Amino acid sequence: MSDKKKLVEIEETRLAYMAGVLLKEIAEGLSRREIEFATEDGTVKVAVPKDVEIEYSVERKEKDGEAKTKLEIEISWKSC
């Protein structure tokens, strides 16, 4: 039986610079093998093992003369 629990979920508009700062913080956490997320309820810490799976893609969708570009990064791992 699968038991799934969402630890953190944030969807917001940020300046590109601030999105970069967030990505740097996540990268530093991956290097330390522990990522910290600040939430309204406090800090959530997630342990990261030595090996992780990474998947990323960049997509561009054009419609009515406008283009929308999307960068998706997914990093996953098995926890003990």
Residue pairs with C-beta under 8 A, 6 or more apart in sequence:
7 37
7 44
7 46
8 37
8 39
8 44
14 22
26 35
29 35
29 36
29 46
29 48
30 48
30 52
30 75
33 47
33 48
33 49
33 50
34 45
34 46
34 47
34 48
35 45
35 46
35 48
36 43
36 44
36 45
36 46
37 43
37 44
37 45
37 46
47 79
48 77
49 77
49 78
49 79
49 80
51 77
52 75
52 76
52 77
53 75
53 76
53 77
54 73
54 74
54 75
55 72
55 73
55 74
55 75
56 71
56 72
56 73
56 74
57 71
57 72
58 69
58 70
58 71
58 72
59 69
59 70
59 72
60 67
60 68
60 69
60 70
61 67
61 68
61 69
61 70
62 68
